[in-house]
Amino acid sequence: MTEPISWKLRQLWKQSFFIPKPKFTAQDIPDLSGKIIIVTGGNTGIGKETVKVLLSKNAKVYMASRSQTKAEAAIADLEKETGKKAIFLELDLADLGSIKRSAETFQSTEKELHILFNSGGVMIPPMKDLTKQWYDLQFGTNALGHFYFTKLLLPTLQAAAKTSPAGTVRIVTTSSSASVLHTETDIHYDTLRPGKPRDKMGAGTLYAQSKLGNTLVARELARRYADDGIVSITLNPGNIRSDLQRNVPKFFLWIMRATMLYPTHLGAITQLYAGTAPEAADHNGKFLIPWARVGEHTKASNSPENATRLWDWLEAQIKAWEEGQPSSA
């Protein structure tokens, strides 16, 4: 059983319209000197705004992006604004090989990682678009890609947790209000590869499903790694003007901009709170909503069975792919 439509409408209202003025702002972020941080999708939108604030607080920030040209342009822009320079880290979340190379590149330079912002993603691309390994592009990028990247970086997060104040090493995963409004009770695994079930589901529902995947992985990370000193939080950043909407039909985009899209800088507030606020250390496994508030989520998202089932499926995909790779010996 899913929640009644009245509950979902209340959540939509609570998370999308007449949101209370934020109590947490960038000025509340403590000094981040000595902190090593990765932001995926950091060259545009909410990710770029997040990188800007982190740089202004003296963090060492890796901008993990697919396009070096776009990332370098963004890095130059932010250096002009902050006087600090982010570091480009090549990462294509739609390619497991690129993800592995990216993690290895980072770990060849850094031994610790204090905060991982899983902020990148895609929304409603053409149905023909798939990842390099032939997964649905949205689930493959938003859920599987971030899962693999996080899994590979866990040793550096665990190392940082051993030398850092309690609760300061964190994984912050950006989900969406779409995950709350999603009407399914679990992931439909037969829609994650090309075929009739995927075609029938459609791009919009596939997006919501991928964001449900984000919340499930984040909750399972919280359960598995709390004893290692790692805090895992997932969130809805809000309905924000960004490049994420580039595939939304123009008419619907016009309506969204007129009624429910907020400035980009507000979209960074909730994930910055999740990653840096001292009190957010108490929010392990929780779902945050705009702006920097603890919110409710669905039975599907709160289900331990759903989370472990997805985790096992993701592990199986990674294992199958790694076993199929040529030996490096």
C-alpha positions in Angstrom: 0.0 0.0 0.0 1.2 3.5 -0.8 0.3 6.7 1.1 -3.1 8.3 0.3 -3.0 11.1 -2.3 -4.0 13.6 0.4 -0.7 12.8 2.2 1.3 13.2 -1.0 -0.4 16.6 -1.7 0.4 17.8 1.8 4.0 16.9 1.2 4.1 18.6 -2.2 2.7 21.8 -0.5 5.1 21.5 2.4 8.2 21.0 0.2 7.3 23.1 -2.9 5.1 26.1 -1.9 5.4 28.8 0.7 8.5 27.3 2.3 9.5 29.0 5.5 12.5 31.4 5.3 15.6 29.4 5.9 17.0 29.5 9.4 20.4 28.2 8.2 22.5 30.2 5.7 26.0 30.0 4.2 27.1 32.4 7.0 26.4 29.6 9.5 28.8 27.2 8.0 31.9 26.7 10.2 35.4 27.2 8.8 36.3 24.2 6.7 40.1 24.5 6.5 41.7 21.1 6.2 38.5 19.5 4.9 38.6 17.5 1.7 35.3 17.5 -0.2 34.0 16.1 -3.5 30.9 17.5 -5.2 29.5 15.5 -8.1 27.9 17.6 -10.9 29.8 20.6 -9.4 30.2 22.6 -12.6 26.5 23.7 -12.9 23.4 24.5 -10.9 23.1 23.4 -7.3 26.4 21.7 -7.4 28.3 24.8 -8.6 26.6 26.9 -5.9 27.7 24.3 -3.3 31.3 24.3 -4.5 31.3 28.2 -4.3 30.2 28.2 -0.7 32.6 25.4 0.3 35.5 27.3 -1.3 34.6 30.5 0.5 34.8 28.5 3.8 38.4 27.3 2.9 37.7 23.7 2.0 39.7 21.8 -0.6 37.0 21.0 -3.1 37.1 18.5 -6.0 34.6 19.3 -8.7 33.6 15.9 -10.1 32.3 16.5 -13.6 32.0 14.7 -17.0 33.2 17.6 -19.2 36.6 19.0 -18.5 35.9 22.1 -20.6 32.7 23.0 -18.7 34.3 22.2 -15.4 37.4 24.4 -16.1 35.1 27.3 -17.1 33.1 26.9 -13.8 36.4 26.7 -11.8 37.6 29.9 -13.4 34.2 31.6 -12.6 34.3 30.5 -9.0 38.0 31.5 -8.6 37.0 35.1 -9.6 34.2 35.1 -7.0 35.9 33.4 -4.1 39.7 33.8 -4.7 39.9 30.0 -4.3 40.3 27.3 -6.9 38.5 24.0 -7.1 40.2 20.9 -8.5 38.7 19.1 -11.5 38.0 15.4 -11.1 36.8 13.7 -14.3 33.7 11.6 -13.6 31.0 10.3 -15.9 28.4 8.7 -13.7 26.9 7.0 -16.7 30.0 4.9 -17.2 31.2 2.4 -14.5 34.7 2.5 -16.0 34.9 6.3 -15.7 33.6 6.0 -12.1 36.4 3.6 -11.2 39.1 5.7 -12.8 37.8 8.8 -11.1 37.9 7.2 -7.6 41.4 5.8 -8.3 42.6 9.2 -9.5 41.3 10.8 -6.3 42.8 8.1 -4.0 46.2 8.4 -5.7 46.3 11.9 -4.4 44.2 12.0 -1.2 44.1 9.5 1.7 41.1 11.0 3.4 37.7 12.3 2.2 35.6 14.3 4.7 32.4 15.0 2.8 31.0 13.5 -0.4 28.2 15.4 -2.0 26.4 13.1 -4.4 24.8 16.1 -6.1 24.9 15.3 -9.9 22.1 13.8 -11.9 19.9 13.7 -15.0 16.2 14.3 -15.3 13.8 13.1 -18.0 16.3 12.6 -20.9 15.1 11.0 -24.1 14.0 7.4 -23.6 16.6 6.2 -26.1 19.4 7.4 -23.8 21.2 4.6 -21.8 24.4 4.4 -19.8 27.5 2.9 -21.3 26.7 -0.4 -19.7 23.1 -0.3 -21.1 21.1 0.7 -18.0 18.3 3.2 -18.0 20.2 6.5 -18.0 18.4 8.0 -15.1 18.7 5.1 -12.7 22.2 4.2 -14.0 23.4 7.7 -13.4 21.5 8.9 -10.3 21.4 5.6 -8.4 23.9 3.0 -9.7 26.6 5.5 -10.6 26.5 7.3 -7.3 26.4 4.0 -5.5 29.5 2.7 -7.2 31.4 6.0 -6.7 30.5 6.0 -3.0 31.4 2.4 -2.5 34.9 3.0 -4.1 35.5 6.0 -1.9 34.4 4.4 1.4 38.0 3.6 2.5 38.9 7.3 2.3 35.8 8.3 4.2 36.5 5.7 6.8 40.1 6.9 7.1 38.8 10.5 7.6 36.4 9.4 10.3 39.2 7.9 12.4 41.0 11.3 12.6 38.0 13.7 12.6 35.6 14.9 15.2 32.6 12.7 15.6 29.8 13.2 13.1 31.8 15.4 10.7 32.4 12.8 8.0 29.4 12.7 5.8 27.8 11.4 2.6 25.1 13.8 1.3 22.8 12.4 -1.4 20.6 14.7 -3.4 17.2 13.2 -4.1 14.0 15.0 -5.1 10.4 15.7 -4.1 9.7 13.3 -7.0 10.8 10.4 -4.7 8.0 11.4 -2.3 5.3 11.7 -4.9 6.3 8.4 -6.5 3.4 6.0 -6.3 5.2 2.7 -6.5 5.9 0.5 -3.5 9.4 -0.5 -4.6 11.9 -0.4 -7.4 10.7 -2.2 -10.6 13.9 -4.0 -11.5 12.6 -5.0 -14.9 12.5 -1.3 -16.0 16.2 -0.7 -15.4 17.3 -2.2 -18.7 15.8 -1.5 -22.2 12.5 -3.3 -22.8 8.7 -3.0 -22.8 8.4 -2.5 -19.0 10.8 0.4 -19.1 9.0 1.9 -22.2 5.7 1.6 -20.4 6.9 3.3 -17.3 8.1 6.4 -19.1 10.8 9.0 -18.4 9.0 10.9 -15.7 8.2 7.8 -13.5 11.7 6.5 -14.2 13.1 9.7 -12.8 11.1 9.4 -9.7 12.1 5.8 -9.3 15.8 6.8 -9.6 15.3 9.3 -6.8 13.6 6.7 -4.7 16.8 4.7 -5.3 18.9 7.6 -4.0 16.9 7.6 -0.7 17.1 3.8 -0.3 20.9 3.8 -0.8 21.4 6.7 1.6 19.4 5.0 4.3 21.3 1.7 3.8 24.6 3.6 4.0 23.4 5.1 7.3 22.6 1.7 8.7 25.8 0.0 7.5 28.4 2.7 8.3 27.2 4.6 11.3 29.6 2.5 13.5 32.4 3.7 11.3 31.6 7.3 12.1 30.0 8.1 8.8 26.8 10.1 8.6 24.6 9.6 5.6 21.8 12.0 4.8 19.5 12.3 1.8 17.4 15.4 0.8 15.1 17.2 -1.5 16.9 20.4 -2.4 13.7 22.1 -3.6 12.4 23.0 -7.0 15.3 24.9 -8.3 16.1 26.7 -11.6 19.0 24.8 -13.1 20.2 22.9 -16.2 18.5 19.8 -14.7 15.2 21.0 -16.4 16.8 21.1 -19.9 14.7 18.2 -21.1 11.4 19.4 -19.7 8.9 20.5 -22.4 8.9 24.3 -22.8 5.3 24.8 -21.9 5.6 22.8 -18.6 8.9 24.5 -17.9 7.2 27.9 -18.3 4.6 26.9 -15.8 7.2 25.6 -13.4 9.2 28.8 -13.6 6.1 30.9 -13.0 4.8 28.9 -10.0 7.3 26.7 -8.2 11.0 27.2 -9.2 13.3 29.0 -6.7 16.7 30.7 -7.3 19.7 28.3 -7.6 21.5 29.6 -4.5 18.6 28.4 -2.3 19.0 24.9 -3.7 22.4 24.5 -2.1 21.2 25.4 1.4 19.7 22.1 2.4 22.7 20.0 1.2 25.2 22.4 2.7 23.3 22.1 6.0 23.4 18.3 5.7 27.1 18.3 5.0 28.4 21.0 7.4 26.1 22.0 10.2 27.2 20.5 13.5 23.6 19.7 14.5 23.1 17.7 11.2 25.3 15.0 12.7 22.1 13.9 14.5 20.3 13.3 11.2 22.0 10.1 10.1 19.5 8.2 7.8 17.0 11.1 7.7 15.4 12.9 4.7 15.7 16.7 4.7 13.4 19.1 2.9 13.7 22.8 1.9 15.2 24.7 3.5 17.3 22.6 5.9 14.3 20.9 7.7 13.8 17.2 8.6 11.0 15.8 6.5 8.8 12.7 6.1 9.2 10.1 3.4 7.2 7.3 2.0 6.7 3.7 3.2 8.7 2.6 0.1 11.6 4.8 1.1 11.5 3.8 4.8 11.4 0.1 4.1 14.5 -1.8 5.2 13.6 -4.6 2.9 13.5 -2.3 -0.1 16.8 -0.9 0.9 18.6 -4.2 1.3 17.1 -5.6 -1.9 18.3 -2.6 -3.9 21.8 -2.7 -2.2 22.1 -6.4 -3.1 21.0 -5.7 -6.7 23.5 -2.8 -7.1 26.3 -5.0 -5.6 25.4 -7.7 -8.1 25.6 -5.3 -11.1 29.0 -4.0 -10.0 30.4 -7.5 -9.4 29.2 -8.7 -12.8 30.7 -5.7 -14.5 34.1 -6.0 -12.6 34.4 -9.7 -13.4 33.8 -9.0 -17.0 36.7 -6.5 -17.2 40.1 -7.4 -18.7 42.7 -8.3 -16.2 45.2 -5.5 -15.4 47.9 -8.0 -14.5 
